[in-house]
Every structure is written in structure tokens, then in C-alpha cells.
Amino acid sequence: MKRRTIKYLCFTLSLIALGALFIYAVFDKTGIDQVYRNLFSHDYRVFAPEPPPKMDFAGEKVPLKLFYVREALDREILASTFMHASTILMFKRSYRWFPVIEPILKKNGIPDDFKFLALAESNFANVVSPAGAEGFWQFIKPTGQKYGLEITEEVDERYNVEKSTEAACRYFREAWQKFGSWTLAAASYNRGIDGMSDALVNQGGTGFYDLFMNDETGRYIYRILAMKEVYNHPVKYGFYLREQDFYPPVPSYTVMVDTPVQSLPAFAQKLKTSYKVLRDFNPWIRRYNLPNKSRKSYTFILPLPGMIYTDSLYRGGHESSTFFNDTLKINQLR
């Protein structure tokens, strides 16, 4: 009986409080605005992330003791920290694509940090820039062709992750041989080898951090560094992801074709899949057919049977990693 009385009393008090709030809102707009402002100031918090005390790119020290270097990095860390959707997609997509890119960089003798350059370029989305740069590595057509990519109306290998990564490695090796610095090689990917050479000569600089650059190139290295920092220390910057939040690599197999394909939709049906899946896994295809007059050998990637379904793809979780061990500290917040 006492419990019912207490419940009735609480319900009555709640109604009185709601009624008072309604009267406040109708007859005292200033009062309710003040309540709203008080609630906002009490419950809303934004904290400034602290830049790291030291950092390197490809083993080359970042001179954070220079105030303008520290502040430039701070700007990009702020952007990565508070552009939540973009940064969370960075984490999700990286889990799928880093395993593809990392061994290619290693095989070509390119430092592992260059995988963050691809992130800075495209966030692992097949975007097209206003200048016509395309694919994960954002090659423009002449540069892509220079470094060995086929780019025609039917085939655009800028969208082939393996081949475009190989092309990027050829560029980085050439740029490193020119400058003797991985940081300058990375910056030249935005400015161009000739443009970077001119800046060094005209300004008498010896390294990237000595140079006055346009805003795009000036922010470029810092954006790469910020992505590296936030990716490697997610909890420090407020990102708590579970293993099931990441996009896992899709188990797949390959089909080699060295003859013309008159109808790619029909080709997909023969492989017991759809044209959409064929295109999604092979975005370098640009038309409904593949003339292949030169009888070149093309490799198509397709998901293993059943692996387009989430219950198969996400079953069993992901392998353990330092990243997961870090992010799963979310339990400490409880």
C-alpha cells in the first residue's frame, strides 16, 4: 500500500513539474530560455586534444619545437578529431584496405607511413577531384599513364587498388631519389616533383618544414601526420570502436581473362553473381563490355560464395590487434 502511495505521489509531482514548465514556457519566455542556457552550459563539454610531444614521418623527425609546425599539426588533429563521420569511416575502411596496401609498399621499399597518404587523398573512397584525379591514390590521367596505368574508355586502372598502389610506389621511389627525403617525396605527390624542386631552389630550403607553400600543399603533410596520430591512438582522441564496427576484408577469388568480353553483365551471370558485384569488386571496369583487342590478361576479383552476406562476412569477429586492444578500453568508462 505504501509503495502505491509513493508511486502516486511521484506521478503527481511529475505532472506538477511539467505543468509548471509549460506555464513557464507560455508566460515567461525569458525564464525558460535561461533554464535552457543553464542546462546547455552544465551538460555540454568540448575539450581540446593535445598534440603529441614528438612525431615522425617515415622515420624523419617532425620539428614540433617550431611553433608553426606544432600549430599546423594541431589544426589537422582538431579536424580529424571533430570531423567524426569522416574519421570513423577512416577507421572502418582502413581495416579492409590496409592489408592490401601495406605488403605492396613493403615489397617496393616504401615506408609504411605512406598508407596514410592514400587516406589523406581519398579516405579510401573512389572519388573524383575537380582536377580529374581519380581512385584511392588520386592520379590524374597523364600521371597515371606515366607510371604504368591503363586508362581508356573501357578500363581505368586508377580504380585498381593493387595496380594503382604499385604506380604510386614507382612515383615515391622516383621522388625519393630526387630529394633524398621521404617527407619531400610525400609533399611532392601534391605539388609535383618539378614544383617541389622549384620551391627548394627559389627559397633556398633544405626540407619541407623550411618551405613556404600554398595552403593545399602546406597542409598536406600535416593532414597525413594527423591521420597517422589519430589512427594509432584512437582512445586519446575520443574514438571507441568495437571489433564489429570495422569493415573486414572480403574473402575472394580471382578469374583471369585474356579474351574479349562482349557482355560483362552476362559474364557476371556465368560466374553466378551480378554486374553490380562485379563492378563493386572491379571498379576499374568502366563499360558493359571489355573489347581487349590486344588480348591483355585481366584479373577479376570476386567474393567467395556467400561472402556478400553480413552473417557470413562478420561471423567470428576480427583478428586481435593493438588497435582493438586500445579501442576496447571503452569498458573502463563504465
C-alpha positions as CSV (number, residue, x, y, z in Angstrom):
1,M,0.0,0.0,0.0
2,K,2.9,2.4,0.9
3,R,4.5,1.6,-2.5
4,R,1.4,2.6,-4.4
5,T,1.1,5.8,-2.4
6,I,4.8,6.7,-3.1
7,K,4.3,5.9,-6.8
8,Y,1.1,8.0,-6.9
9,L,2.9,10.9,-5.2
10,C,5.9,10.7,-7.6
11,F,3.5,10.7,-10.6
12,T,1.6,13.7,-9.2
13,L,4.8,15.7,-8.6
14,S,6.0,14.9,-12.1
15,L,2.7,16.3,-13.5
16,I,3.0,19.4,-11.4
17,A,6.6,19.9,-12.6
18,L,5.6,19.5,-16.2
19,G,2.7,21.9,-15.7
20,A,5.0,24.4,-14.1
21,L,7.4,24.1,-17.0
22,F,4.6,24.6,-19.5
23,I,3.3,27.7,-17.7
24,Y,6.9,29.0,-17.6
25,A,7.2,28.5,-21.4
26,V,4.0,30.3,-22.1
27,F,4.1,33.1,-19.7
28,D,7.8,33.6,-19.0
29,K,9.8,33.1,-22.2
30,T,12.9,34.7,-20.6
31,G,12.8,32.2,-17.7
32,I,12.6,29.1,-19.9
33,D,15.4,30.4,-22.1
34,Q,17.5,30.8,-19.0
35,V,16.8,27.3,-17.9
36,Y,17.8,26.1,-21.4
37,R,21.0,28.1,-21.3
38,N,21.8,26.7,-17.9
39,L,21.3,23.1,-19.0
40,F,23.5,23.7,-22.1
41,S,26.4,25.2,-20.1
42,H,26.1,22.4,-17.5
43,D,25.8,19.4,-19.8
44,Y,27.8,20.4,-22.9
45,R,31.6,19.9,-22.9
46,V,34.2,20.2,-25.6
47,F,37.9,19.5,-24.9
48,A,40.9,20.5,-27.0
49,P,43.0,17.4,-27.9
50,E,46.7,17.7,-27.0
51,P,49.2,17.3,-29.9
52,P,51.9,14.7,-29.4
53,P,55.3,15.7,-27.9
54,K,57.2,14.1,-30.7
55,M,56.4,12.6,-34.1
56,D,58.0,11.3,-37.3
57,F,57.0,10.6,-40.8
58,A,58.7,7.6,-42.4
59,G,61.4,7.8,-39.7
60,E,62.1,11.5,-40.4
61,K,61.6,13.7,-37.3
62,V,58.9,16.3,-37.3
63,P,60.3,19.5,-35.8
64,L,57.5,20.2,-33.3
65,K,59.6,22.7,-31.4
66,L,58.9,25.1,-34.2
67,F,55.7,26.8,-33.1
68,Y,54.3,27.0,-36.7
69,V,54.9,23.3,-37.2
70,R,53.1,22.4,-33.9
71,E,50.2,24.7,-34.7
72,A,49.8,23.4,-38.2
73,L,49.7,19.8,-36.9
74,D,47.3,20.9,-34.1
75,R,44.9,22.3,-36.8
76,E,44.8,19.0,-38.6
77,I,44.4,16.9,-35.4
78,L,41.5,19.1,-34.5
79,A,39.9,18.5,-37.9
80,S,40.4,14.7,-37.6
81,T,39.1,14.6,-34.0
82,F,35.9,16.6,-34.6
83,M,35.0,15.5,-38.2
84,H,33.5,12.4,-36.6
85,A,31.9,10.8,-39.6
86,S,34.9,11.1,-41.8
87,T,37.3,9.9,-39.2
88,I,35.2,6.9,-38.2
89,L,34.9,5.9,-41.8
90,M,38.7,6.2,-41.9
91,F,38.9,3.5,-39.2
92,K,36.3,1.3,-40.7
93,R,37.7,1.3,-44.3
94,S,41.4,1.1,-43.2
95,Y,40.7,-2.3,-41.7
96,R,39.7,-3.5,-45.2
97,W,42.3,-1.8,-47.3
98,F,45.5,-1.5,-45.3
99,P,46.1,-5.3,-45.6
100,V,46.1,-4.8,-49.4
101,I,48.3,-1.7,-49.5
102,E,50.8,-2.5,-46.7
103,P,52.5,-5.5,-48.4
104,I,52.8,-3.6,-51.7
105,L,54.5,-0.7,-50.0
106,K,56.9,-3.1,-48.2
107,K,57.7,-5.0,-51.4
108,N,58.7,-1.8,-53.1
109,G,60.7,-0.5,-50.2
110,I,58.3,2.4,-49.4
111,P,57.8,3.3,-45.7
112,D,54.6,2.0,-44.2
113,D,53.6,5.6,-43.3
114,F,52.7,6.2,-47.0
115,K,49.5,4.3,-46.5
116,F,48.2,7.4,-44.6
117,L,48.9,9.4,-47.8
118,A,46.2,7.3,-49.6
119,L,43.9,8.1,-46.7
120,A,44.6,11.8,-46.9
121,E,43.9,11.7,-50.7
122,S,40.6,9.8,-50.7
123,N,39.7,8.3,-47.3
124,F,39.6,5.0,-49.3
125,A,36.6,6.1,-51.5
126,N,36.7,6.2,-55.3
127,V,36.2,9.9,-55.5
128,V,36.9,12.3,-58.4
129,S,38.6,15.6,-57.7
130,P,37.8,18.8,-59.6
131,A,41.1,18.4,-61.4
132,G,40.1,15.0,-62.6
133,A,42.2,12.9,-60.1
134,E,40.6,9.6,-59.5
135,G,40.8,6.4,-57.4
136,F,42.3,5.8,-53.9
137,W,45.6,7.4,-54.9
138,Q,44.0,10.3,-56.9
139,F,46.1,10.0,-60.1
140,I,45.3,12.4,-62.9
141,K,45.2,10.7,-66.2
142,P,48.7,11.8,-67.6
143,T,50.5,10.9,-64.3
144,G,48.7,7.6,-64.0
145,Q,49.7,6.7,-67.6
146,K,53.3,7.8,-67.0
147,Y,53.6,5.3,-64.1
148,G,52.1,2.4,-66.0
149,L,48.3,2.5,-65.5
150,E,46.0,1.7,-68.4
151,I,43.4,4.5,-68.7
152,T,40.9,4.1,-71.5
153,E,37.1,4.4,-72.0
154,E,36.7,0.8,-71.1
155,V,39.4,0.3,-68.4
156,D,40.7,2.7,-65.8
157,E,43.4,1.1,-63.6
158,R,43.4,4.1,-61.3
159,Y,40.5,2.2,-59.7
160,N,42.5,-1.0,-59.4
161,V,43.8,-0.8,-55.8
162,E,46.8,-3.1,-56.3
163,K,47.9,-1.6,-59.6
164,S,47.4,2.0,-58.6
165,T,49.4,1.3,-55.4
166,E,52.2,-0.1,-57.5
167,A,52.1,3.0,-59.6
168,A,52.2,5.2,-56.5
169,C,55.3,3.3,-55.3
170,R,57.1,4.0,-58.6
171,Y,56.3,7.7,-58.1
172,F,57.5,7.7,-54.5
173,R,60.7,5.9,-55.4
174,E,61.5,8.4,-58.1
175,A,60.7,11.4,-55.8
176,W,62.9,10.0,-53.0
177,Q,65.8,9.6,-55.4
178,K,65.3,13.2,-56.5
179,F,65.0,14.7,-53.0
180,G,66.6,12.2,-50.6
181,S,63.7,12.8,-48.2
182,W,60.5,10.8,-47.7
183,T,58.7,13.9,-46.4
184,L,59.6,15.9,-49.5
185,A,58.6,12.9,-51.7
186,A,55.2,12.7,-50.0
187,A,54.7,16.5,-50.3
188,S,55.6,16.4,-54.0
189,Y,52.8,14.0,-54.5
190,N,50.6,17.1,-54.0
191,R,52.8,19.7,-55.5
192,G,54.6,17.7,-58.2
193,I,58.3,16.8,-58.4
194,D,59.1,19.9,-60.6
195,G,57.0,22.2,-58.3
196,M,58.8,20.9,-55.2
197,S,62.2,21.3,-56.9
198,D,61.4,24.9,-57.9
199,A,60.3,25.7,-54.3
200,L,63.6,24.3,-52.9
201,V,65.7,26.3,-55.4
202,N,63.8,29.5,-55.2
203,Q,63.6,29.6,-51.4
204,G,66.9,28.1,-50.6
205,G,65.2,25.5,-48.4
206,T,66.7,22.1,-47.4
207,G,63.5,20.4,-46.2
208,F,59.7,20.5,-46.3
209,Y,59.4,22.4,-43.0
210,D,61.7,25.2,-44.3
211,L,59.4,26.0,-47.2
212,F,56.6,28.5,-47.7
213,M,53.9,26.6,-49.6
214,N,50.4,27.2,-50.9
215,D,47.7,26.3,-48.4
216,E,46.9,23.0,-50.0
217,T,50.4,21.7,-50.1
218,G,51.3,23.4,-46.8
219,R,48.5,21.4,-45.0
220,Y,49.1,18.2,-46.9
221,I,51.9,16.6,-44.7
222,Y,50.2,17.7,-41.5
223,R,46.9,16.1,-42.6
224,I,48.8,12.9,-43.2
225,L,50.5,13.2,-39.8
226,A,47.2,13.9,-38.1
227,M,45.6,10.8,-39.6
228,K,48.6,8.7,-38.5
229,E,48.4,10.1,-35.0
230,V,44.6,9.7,-34.5
231,Y,44.6,6.2,-36.1
232,N,47.4,5.0,-33.9
233,H,46.0,6.5,-30.7
234,P,42.2,6.4,-31.1
235,V,41.2,6.5,-27.4
236,K,43.4,9.5,-26.8
237,Y,41.2,11.4,-29.3
238,G,37.9,10.0,-28.1
239,F,37.3,7.2,-30.6
240,Y,36.0,3.9,-29.1
241,L,35.2,1.3,-31.7
242,R,34.3,-2.3,-31.3
243,E,35.6,-5.1,-33.5
244,Q,32.2,-5.5,-35.2
245,D,32.3,-1.8,-36.2
246,F,35.1,-2.3,-38.8
247,Y,34.7,-3.3,-42.4
248,P,36.5,-6.7,-42.7
249,P,38.3,-7.8,-45.9
250,V,36.0,-9.8,-48.1
251,P,37.3,-13.3,-48.8
252,S,37.6,-13.5,-52.6
253,Y,39.0,-15.4,-55.5
254,T,40.3,-14.3,-58.9
255,V,39.4,-15.0,-62.5
256,M,41.9,-14.4,-65.3
257,V,40.6,-13.3,-68.7
258,D,42.7,-12.7,-71.8
259,T,40.0,-12.6,-74.4
260,P,37.3,-10.0,-75.3
261,V,34.2,-10.0,-73.2
262,Q,31.2,-8.8,-75.2
263,S,28.8,-8.5,-72.2
264,L,30.1,-8.1,-68.7
265,P,26.6,-8.5,-67.2
266,A,26.3,-11.9,-69.0
267,F,29.9,-12.7,-67.9
268,A,28.8,-11.9,-64.3
269,Q,25.8,-14.2,-64.6
270,K,28.1,-17.1,-65.8
271,L,30.1,-16.6,-62.6
272,K,26.9,-16.8,-60.6
273,T,27.0,-13.1,-59.5
274,S,25.6,-9.8,-60.5
275,Y,27.0,-7.0,-62.7
276,K,26.8,-4.7,-59.6
277,V,29.0,-7.1,-57.5
278,L,31.4,-7.4,-60.5
279,R,31.7,-3.6,-60.7
280,D,31.9,-3.1,-57.0
281,F,34.9,-5.5,-56.7
282,N,36.4,-4.4,-60.0
283,P,35.8,-0.7,-60.3
284,W,38.4,-0.4,-63.0
285,I,35.7,-1.7,-65.4
286,R,34.1,1.4,-67.0
287,R,31.7,0.0,-69.6
288,Y,29.4,-3.0,-70.2
289,N,32.0,-4.7,-72.3
290,L,35.7,-5.4,-72.4
291,P,37.0,-5.3,-76.1
292,N,40.5,-6.4,-75.2
293,K,41.8,-6.3,-78.8
294,S,45.4,-6.7,-77.6
295,R,44.5,-9.9,-75.7
296,K,45.9,-8.5,-72.5
297,S,45.4,-10.6,-69.3
298,Y,43.0,-9.0,-66.8
299,T,42.3,-10.2,-63.3
300,F,38.8,-10.0,-61.9
301,I,38.2,-10.2,-58.2
302,L,35.0,-11.8,-56.9
303,P,33.7,-12.6,-53.4
304,L,33.7,-16.2,-52.4
305,P,30.2,-17.8,-52.4
306,G,28.0,-16.4,-49.6
307,M,30.5,-13.7,-48.6
308,I,28.3,-10.8,-49.7
309,Y,26.1,-11.6,-46.7
310,T,26.8,-10.0,-43.4
311,D,26.1,-13.1,-41.4
312,S,28.9,-14.8,-43.2
313,L,31.3,-11.9,-43.5
314,Y,31.1,-10.7,-39.9
315,R,30.9,-14.2,-38.3
316,G,33.6,-14.9,-35.8
317,G,34.8,-11.3,-35.4
318,H,38.2,-10.0,-36.5
319,E,41.7,-10.9,-35.5
320,S,43.1,-9.3,-32.4
321,S,45.2,-6.2,-32.9
322,T,46.8,-3.4,-30.9
323,F,44.1,-1.1,-32.3
324,F,41.3,-3.2,-31.0
325,N,43.1,-3.6,-27.6
326,D,43.3,0.2,-27.4
327,T,39.7,1.0,-28.5
328,L,38.1,-1.7,-26.4
329,K,39.2,0.2,-23.3
330,I,35.7,1.6,-23.5
331,N,34.9,-0.8,-20.7
332,Q,36.9,1.5,-18.4
333,L,34.3,4.2,-18.8
334,R,31.6,2.1,-17.2
